[in-house]
Amino acid sequence: MNHMNNTDKHLEFKLSEEENNTINYLELSNHRNTNSTDTDTDTDTTLTDVTKQFSSNCPVEHKLAAFHFNFT
């Protein structure tokens, strides 16, 4: 792990440990059952009402996707 943390001073890798049969990675929660694994996503913490300006230098598909998502 230390070698990975020396790759770039702006990146820090941390080892996550399982708690109550669940481990979180990015926005995924993986829960280990006896015979299976359940995966759940948590997007509430990252959702905002901010969208791109239409004049921004982003693909039109991205701008329209944000528009359609907000009105569905």
Jmol script that loads the backbone (N, CA, C; Angstrom):
load data "model"
ATOM      1  N   MET A   1       0.829  -1.192   0.000  1.00  0.00           N
ATOM      2  CA  MET A   1       0.000   0.000   0.000  1.00  0.00           C
ATOM      3  C   MET A   1       0.875   1.258   0.000  1.00  0.00           C
ATOM      4  N   ASN A   2       1.967   1.249   0.744  1.00  0.00           N
ATOM      5  CA  ASN A   2       2.834   2.425   0.794  1.00  0.00           C
ATOM      6  C   ASN A   2       3.388   2.779  -0.569  1.00  0.00           C
ATOM      7  N   HIS A   3       3.730   1.759  -1.364  1.00  0.00           N
ATOM      8  CA  HIS A   3       4.256   2.029  -2.699  1.00  0.00           C
ATOM      9  C   HIS A   3       3.216   2.774  -3.548  1.00  0.00           C
ATOM     10  N   MET A   4       1.950   2.388  -3.434  1.00  0.00           N
ATOM     11  CA  MET A   4       0.892   3.054  -4.196  1.00  0.00           C
ATOM     12  C   MET A   4       0.738   4.506  -3.750  1.00  0.00           C
ATOM     13  N   ASN A   5       0.879   4.777  -2.470  1.00  0.00           N
ATOM     14  CA  ASN A   5       0.738   6.142  -1.972  1.00  0.00           C
ATOM     15  C   ASN A   5       1.908   7.017  -2.394  1.00  0.00           C
ATOM     16  N   ASN A   6       3.022   6.449  -2.786  1.00  0.00           N
ATOM     17  CA  ASN A   6       4.170   7.228  -3.245  1.00  0.00           C
ATOM     18  C   ASN A   6       4.117   7.527  -4.736  1.00  0.00           C
ATOM     19  N   THR A   7       3.103   7.040  -5.424  1.00  0.00           N
ATOM     20  CA  THR A   7       2.998   7.242  -6.866  1.00  0.00           C
ATOM     21  C   THR A   7       2.727   8.700  -7.214  1.00  0.00           C
ATOM     22  N   ASP A   8       1.822   9.326  -6.494  1.00  0.00           N
ATOM     23  CA  ASP A   8       1.449  10.714  -6.760  1.00  0.00           C
ATOM     24  C   ASP A   8       1.092  11.361  -5.430  1.00  0.00           C
ATOM     25  N   LYS A   9       1.636  12.538  -5.172  1.00  0.00           N
ATOM     26  CA  LYS A   9       1.396  13.186  -3.874  1.00  0.00           C
ATOM     27  C   LYS A   9      -0.054  13.629  -3.695  1.00  0.00           C
ATOM     28  N   HIS A  10      -0.821  13.706  -4.782  1.00  0.00           N
ATOM     29  CA  HIS A  10      -2.216  14.135  -4.706  1.00  0.00           C
ATOM     30  C   HIS A  10      -3.180  12.973  -4.465  1.00  0.00           C
ATOM     31  N   LEU A  11      -2.677  11.733  -4.541  1.00  0.00           N
ATOM     32  CA  LEU A  11      -3.510  10.560  -4.330  1.00  0.00           C
ATOM     33  C   LEU A  11      -3.136   9.878  -3.024  1.00  0.00           C
ATOM     34  N   GLU A  12      -4.140   9.422  -2.312  1.00  0.00           N
ATOM     35  CA  GLU A  12      -3.900   8.652  -1.103  1.00  0.00           C
ATOM     36  C   GLU A  12      -4.834   7.453  -1.098  1.00  0.00           C
ATOM     37  N   PHE A  13      -4.255   6.283  -1.061  1.00  0.00           N
ATOM     38  CA  PHE A  13      -5.030   5.057  -1.024  1.00  0.00           C
ATOM     39  C   PHE A  13      -5.165   4.600   0.415  1.00  0.00           C
ATOM     40  N   LYS A  14      -6.378   4.201   0.776  1.00  0.00           N
ATOM     41  CA  LYS A  14      -6.636   3.718   2.131  1.00  0.00           C
ATOM     42  C   LYS A  14      -7.268   2.338   2.042  1.00  0.00           C
ATOM     43  N   LEU A  15      -6.922   1.507   2.975  1.00  0.00           N
ATOM     44  CA  LEU A  15      -7.486   0.175   3.047  1.00  0.00           C
ATOM     45  C   LEU A  15      -8.796   0.235   3.825  1.00  0.00           C
ATOM     46  N   SER A  16      -9.874  -0.248   3.208  1.00  0.00           N
ATOM     47  CA  SER A  16     -11.173  -0.277   3.881  1.00  0.00           C
ATOM     48  C   SER A  16     -11.381  -1.652   4.491  1.00  0.00           C
ATOM     49  N   GLU A  17     -11.946  -1.672   5.669  1.00  0.00           N
ATOM     50  CA  GLU A  17     -12.231  -2.941   6.330  1.00  0.00           C
ATOM     51  C   GLU A  17     -13.731  -3.166   6.395  1.00  0.00           C
ATOM     52  N   GLU A  18     -14.098  -4.401   6.342  1.00  0.00           N
ATOM     53  CA  GLU A  18     -15.498  -4.795   6.389  1.00  0.00           C
ATOM     54  C   GLU A  18     -16.064  -4.565   7.786  1.00  0.00           C
ATOM     55  N   GLU A  19     -17.269  -3.987   7.842  1.00  0.00           N
ATOM     56  CA  GLU A  19     -17.982  -3.793   9.102  1.00  0.00           C
ATOM     57  C   GLU A  19     -19.404  -4.315   8.925  1.00  0.00           C
ATOM     58  N   ASN A  20     -19.829  -5.183   9.815  1.00  0.00           N
ATOM     59  CA  ASN A  20     -21.174  -5.772   9.761  1.00  0.00           C
ATOM     60  C   ASN A  20     -21.455  -6.414   8.409  1.00  0.00           C
ATOM     61  N   ASN A  21     -20.475  -7.143   7.896  1.00  0.00           N
ATOM     62  CA  ASN A  21     -20.581  -7.834   6.603  1.00  0.00           C
ATOM     63  C   ASN A  21     -20.755  -6.879   5.429  1.00  0.00           C
ATOM     64  N   THR A  22     -20.393  -5.610   5.593  1.00  0.00           N
ATOM     65  CA  THR A  22     -20.543  -4.622   4.529  1.00  0.00           C
ATOM     66  C   THR A  22     -19.228  -3.882   4.339  1.00  0.00           C
ATOM     67  N   ILE A  23     -18.888  -3.652   3.075  1.00  0.00           N
ATOM     68  CA  ILE A  23     -17.727  -2.835   2.754  1.00  0.00           C
ATOM     69  C   ILE A  23     -18.155  -1.821   1.699  1.00  0.00           C
ATOM     70  N   ASN A  24     -17.713  -0.596   1.846  1.00  0.00           N
ATOM     71  CA  ASN A  24     -18.079   0.476   0.917  1.00  0.00           C
ATOM     72  C   ASN A  24     -16.903   0.801   0.013  1.00  0.00           C
ATOM     73  N   TYR A  25     -17.200   1.015  -1.250  1.00  0.00           N
ATOM     74  CA  TYR A  25     -16.192   1.407  -2.231  1.00  0.00           C
ATOM     75  C   TYR A  25     -16.832   2.429  -3.148  1.00  0.00           C
ATOM     76  N   LEU A  26     -16.283   3.637  -3.147  1.00  0.00           N
ATOM     77  CA  LEU A  26     -16.851   4.761  -3.894  1.00  0.00           C
ATOM     78  C   LEU A  26     -18.305   4.922  -3.473  1.00  0.00           C
ATOM     79  N   GLU A  27     -19.245   4.780  -4.391  1.00  0.00           N
ATOM     80  CA  GLU A  27     -20.656   4.934  -4.041  1.00  0.00           C
ATOM     81  C   GLU A  27     -21.372   3.589  -3.957  1.00  0.00           C
ATOM     82  N   LEU A  28     -20.607   2.503  -3.826  1.00  0.00           N
ATOM     83  CA  LEU A  28     -21.187   1.174  -3.747  1.00  0.00           C
ATOM     84  C   LEU A  28     -21.043   0.615  -2.341  1.00  0.00           C
ATOM     85  N   SER A  29     -22.092  -0.024  -1.880  1.00  0.00           N
ATOM     86  CA  SER A  29     -22.042  -0.774  -0.629  1.00  0.00           C
ATOM     87  C   SER A  29     -22.240  -2.241  -0.977  1.00  0.00           C
ATOM     88  N   ASN A  30     -21.271  -3.044  -0.617  1.00  0.00           N
ATOM     89  CA  ASN A  30     -21.345  -4.482  -0.870  1.00  0.00           C
ATOM     90  C   ASN A  30     -21.595  -5.195   0.450  1.00  0.00           C
ATOM     91  N   HIS A  31     -22.725  -5.890   0.516  1.00  0.00           N
ATOM     92  CA  HIS A  31     -23.103  -6.608   1.732  1.00  0.00           C
ATOM     93  C   HIS A  31     -22.991  -8.105   1.473  1.00  0.00           C
ATOM     94  N   ARG A  32     -22.226  -8.792   2.308  1.00  0.00           N
ATOM     95  CA  ARG A  32     -21.993 -10.221   2.159  1.00  0.00           C
ATOM     96  C   ARG A  32     -23.003 -10.998   2.976  1.00  0.00           C
ATOM     97  N   ASN A  33     -23.779 -11.851   2.295  1.00  0.00           N
ATOM     98  CA  ASN A  33     -24.715 -12.760   2.943  1.00  0.00           C
ATOM     99  C   ASN A  33     -24.097 -14.152   2.976  1.00  0.00           C
ATOM    100  N   THR A  34     -24.830 -15.111   3.483  1.00  0.00           N
ATOM    101  CA  THR A  34     -24.323 -16.479   3.559  1.00  0.00           C
ATOM    102  C   THR A  34     -24.021 -17.052   2.181  1.00  0.00           C
ATOM    103  N   ASN A  35     -24.938 -16.915   1.240  1.00  0.00           N
ATOM    104  CA  ASN A  35     -24.777 -17.517  -0.087  1.00  0.00           C
ATOM    105  C   ASN A  35     -24.722 -16.508  -1.223  1.00  0.00           C
ATOM    106  N   SER A  36     -24.718 -15.224  -0.922  1.00  0.00           N
ATOM    107  CA  SER A  36     -24.748 -14.238  -1.998  1.00  0.00           C
ATOM    108  C   SER A  36     -24.153 -12.912  -1.526  1.00  0.00           C
ATOM    109  N   THR A  37     -24.074 -11.995  -2.458  1.00  0.00           N
ATOM    110  CA  THR A  37     -23.595 -10.649  -2.170  1.00  0.00           C
ATOM    111  C   THR A  37     -24.594  -9.651  -2.734  1.00  0.00           C
ATOM    112  N   ASP A  38     -24.998  -8.678  -1.946  1.00  0.00           N
ATOM    113  CA  ASP A  38     -25.909  -7.625  -2.394  1.00  0.00           C
ATOM    114  C   ASP A  38     -25.118  -6.345  -2.599  1.00  0.00           C
ATOM    115  N   THR A  39     -25.450  -5.638  -3.651  1.00  0.00           N
ATOM    116  CA  THR A  39     -24.796  -4.368  -3.947  1.00  0.00           C
ATOM    117  C   THR A  39     -25.842  -3.274  -3.960  1.00  0.00           C
ATOM    118  N   ASP A  40     -25.523  -2.157  -3.317  1.00  0.00           N
ATOM    119  CA  ASP A  40     -26.432  -1.015  -3.257  1.00  0.00           C
ATOM    120  C   ASP A  40     -25.637   0.238  -3.612  1.00  0.00           C
ATOM    121  N   THR A  41     -26.278   1.190  -4.237  1.00  0.00           N
ATOM    122  CA  THR A  41     -25.604   2.441  -4.577  1.00  0.00           C
ATOM    123  C   THR A  41     -26.131   3.565  -3.704  1.00  0.00           C
ATOM    124  N   ASP A  42     -25.257   4.510  -3.404  1.00  0.00           N
ATOM    125  CA  ASP A  42     -25.621   5.675  -2.606  1.00  0.00           C
ATOM    126  C   ASP A  42     -25.243   6.915  -3.398  1.00  0.00           C
ATOM    127  N   THR A  43     -26.225   7.545  -4.015  1.00  0.00           N
ATOM    128  CA  THR A  43     -25.956   8.733  -4.811  1.00  0.00           C
ATOM    129  C   THR A  43     -26.496   9.998  -4.166  1.00  0.00           C
ATOM    130  N   ASP A  44     -27.173   9.869  -3.032  1.00  0.00           N
ATOM    131  CA  ASP A  44     -27.780  11.040  -2.393  1.00  0.00           C
ATOM    132  C   ASP A  44     -26.748  12.101  -2.021  1.00  0.00           C
ATOM    133  N   THR A  45     -25.563  11.687  -1.624  1.00  0.00           N
ATOM    134  CA  THR A  45     -24.563  12.644  -1.164  1.00  0.00           C
ATOM    135  C   THR A  45     -23.940  13.435  -2.305  1.00  0.00           C
ATOM    136  N   THR A  46     -24.092  12.959  -3.545  1.00  0.00           N
ATOM    137  CA  THR A  46     -23.449  13.650  -4.657  1.00  0.00           C
ATOM    138  C   THR A  46     -24.435  14.350  -5.578  1.00  0.00           C
ATOM    139  N   LEU A  47     -25.724  14.134  -5.402  1.00  0.00           N
ATOM    140  CA  LEU A  47     -26.694  14.781  -6.280  1.00  0.00           C
ATOM    141  C   LEU A  47     -26.842  16.258  -5.929  1.00  0.00           C
ATOM    142  N   THR A  48     -26.817  17.080  -6.937  1.00  0.00           N
ATOM    143  CA  THR A  48     -27.049  18.510  -6.750  1.00  0.00           C
ATOM    144  C   THR A  48     -28.011  18.986  -7.826  1.00  0.00           C
ATOM    145  N   ASP A  49     -28.503  20.172  -7.688  1.00  0.00           N
ATOM    146  CA  ASP A  49     -29.373  20.752  -8.702  1.00  0.00           C
ATOM    147  C   ASP A  49     -28.586  21.575  -9.708  1.00  0.00           C
ATOM    148  N   VAL A  50     -27.286  21.397  -9.744  1.00  0.00           N
ATOM    149  CA  VAL A  50     -26.427  22.165 -10.643  1.00  0.00           C
ATOM    150  C   VAL A  50     -26.277  21.414 -11.954  1.00  0.00           C
ATOM    151  N   THR A  51     -26.483  22.101 -13.044  1.00  0.00           N
ATOM    152  CA  THR A  51     -26.264  21.525 -14.370  1.00  0.00           C
ATOM    153  C   THR A  51     -25.287  22.402 -15.136  1.00  0.00           C
ATOM    154  N   LYS A  52     -24.831  21.888 -16.253  1.00  0.00           N
ATOM    155  CA  LYS A  52     -23.880  22.621 -17.100  1.00  0.00           C
ATOM    156  C   LYS A  52     -24.602  23.729 -17.858  1.00  0.00           C
ATOM    157  N   GLN A  53     -23.907  24.819 -18.069  1.00  0.00           N
ATOM    158  CA  GLN A  53     -24.446  25.854 -18.941  1.00  0.00           C
ATOM    159  C   GLN A  53     -24.452  25.313 -20.361  1.00  0.00           C
ATOM    160  N   PHE A  54     -25.469  25.654 -21.120  1.00  0.00           N
ATOM    161  CA  PHE A  54     -25.563  25.110 -22.472  1.00  0.00           C
ATOM    162  C   PHE A  54     -24.427  25.606 -23.352  1.00  0.00           C
ATOM    163  N   SER A  55     -23.839  26.748 -23.018  1.00  0.00           N
ATOM    164  CA  SER A  55     -22.732  27.277 -23.818  1.00  0.00           C
ATOM    165  C   SER A  55     -21.380  26.685 -23.411  1.00  0.00           C
ATOM    166  N   SER A  56     -21.361  25.791 -22.415  1.00  0.00           N
ATOM    167  CA  SER A  56     -20.092  25.211 -21.964  1.00  0.00           C
ATOM    168  C   SER A  56     -19.539  24.254 -23.011  1.00  0.00           C
ATOM    169  N   ASN A  57     -18.282  23.926 -22.866  1.00  0.00           N
ATOM    170  CA  ASN A  57     -17.593  23.068 -23.822  1.00  0.00           C
ATOM    171  C   ASN A  57     -17.733  21.603 -23.425  1.00  0.00           C
ATOM    172  N   CYS A  58     -18.962  21.130 -23.334  1.00  0.00           N
ATOM    173  CA  CYS A  58     -19.258  19.737 -23.015  1.00  0.00           C
ATOM    174  C   CYS A  58     -20.074  19.153 -24.154  1.00  0.00           C
ATOM    175  N   PRO A  59     -20.030  17.838 -24.319  1.00  0.00           N
ATOM    176  CA  PRO A  59     -20.869  17.232 -25.363  1.00  0.00           C
ATOM    177  C   PRO A  59     -22.343  17.537 -25.121  1.00  0.00           C
ATOM    178  N   VAL A  60     -23.056  17.786 -26.176  1.00  0.00           N
ATOM    179  CA  VAL A  60     -24.478  18.119 -26.093  1.00  0.00           C
ATOM    180  C   VAL A  60     -25.246  16.993 -25.411  1.00  0.00           C
ATOM    181  N   GLU A  61     -24.824  15.741 -25.628  1.00  0.00           N
ATOM    182  CA  GLU A  61     -25.512  14.606 -25.008  1.00  0.00           C
ATOM    183  C   GLU A  61     -25.479  14.698 -23.485  1.00  0.00           C
ATOM    184  N   HIS A  62     -24.363  15.182 -22.933  1.00  0.00           N
ATOM    185  CA  HIS A  62     -24.253  15.316 -21.476  1.00  0.00           C
ATOM    186  C   HIS A  62     -25.198  16.399 -20.959  1.00  0.00           C
ATOM    187  N   LYS A  63     -25.278  17.483 -21.677  1.00  0.00           N
ATOM    188  CA  LYS A  63     -26.170  18.576 -21.258  1.00  0.00           C
ATOM    189  C   LYS A  63     -27.629  18.124 -21.305  1.00  0.00           C
ATOM    190  N   LEU A  64     -27.999  17.435 -22.369  1.00  0.00           N
ATOM    191  CA  LEU A  64     -29.375  16.968 -22.497  1.00  0.00           C
ATOM    192  C   LEU A  64     -29.697  15.879 -21.483  1.00  0.00           C
ATOM    193  N   ALA A  65     -28.729  15.033 -21.158  1.00  0.00           N
ATOM    194  CA  ALA A  65     -28.950  13.982 -20.163  1.00  0.00           C
ATOM    195  C   ALA A  65     -29.277  14.606 -18.814  1.00  0.00           C
ATOM    196  N   ALA A  66     -28.547  15.651 -18.442  1.00  0.00           N
ATOM    197  CA  ALA A  66     -28.815  16.340 -17.168  1.00  0.00           C
ATOM    198  C   ALA A  66     -30.211  16.957 -17.199  1.00  0.00           C
ATOM    199  N   PHE A  67     -30.596  17.533 -18.304  1.00  0.00           N
ATOM    200  CA  PHE A  67     -31.926  18.129 -18.444  1.00  0.00           C
ATOM    201  C   PHE A  67     -33.012  17.077 -18.298  1.00  0.00           C
ATOM    202  N   HIS A  68     -32.867  15.959 -19.005  1.00  0.00           N
ATOM    203  CA  HIS A  68     -33.883  14.899 -18.956  1.00  0.00           C
ATOM    204  C   HIS A  68     -33.942  14.255 -17.573  1.00  0.00           C
ATOM    205  N   PHE A  69     -32.808  14.100 -16.915  1.00  0.00           N
ATOM    206  CA  PHE A  69     -32.779  13.491 -15.591  1.00  0.00           C
ATOM    207  C   PHE A  69     -33.545  14.345 -14.594  1.00  0.00           C
ATOM    208  N   ASN A  70     -33.397  15.669 -14.665  1.00  0.00           N
ATOM    209  CA  ASN A  70     -34.049  16.565 -13.706  1.00  0.00           C
ATOM    210  C   ASN A  70     -35.557  16.629 -13.883  1.00  0.00           C
ATOM    211  N   PHE A  71     -36.059  16.257 -15.040  1.00  0.00           N
ATOM    212  CA  PHE A  71     -37.485  16.383 -15.301  1.00  0.00           C
ATOM    213  C   PHE A  71     -38.192  15.043 -15.452  1.00  0.00           C
ATOM    214  N   THR A  72     -37.548  13.961 -15.003  1.00  0.00           N
ATOM    215  CA  THR A  72     -38.223  12.658 -15.103  1.00  0.00           C
ATOM    216  C   THR A  72     -38.719  12.236 -13.755  1.00  0.00           C
TER     217      THR A  72
END
end "model"
wireframe off; spacefill off
backbone 0.3
color backbone group
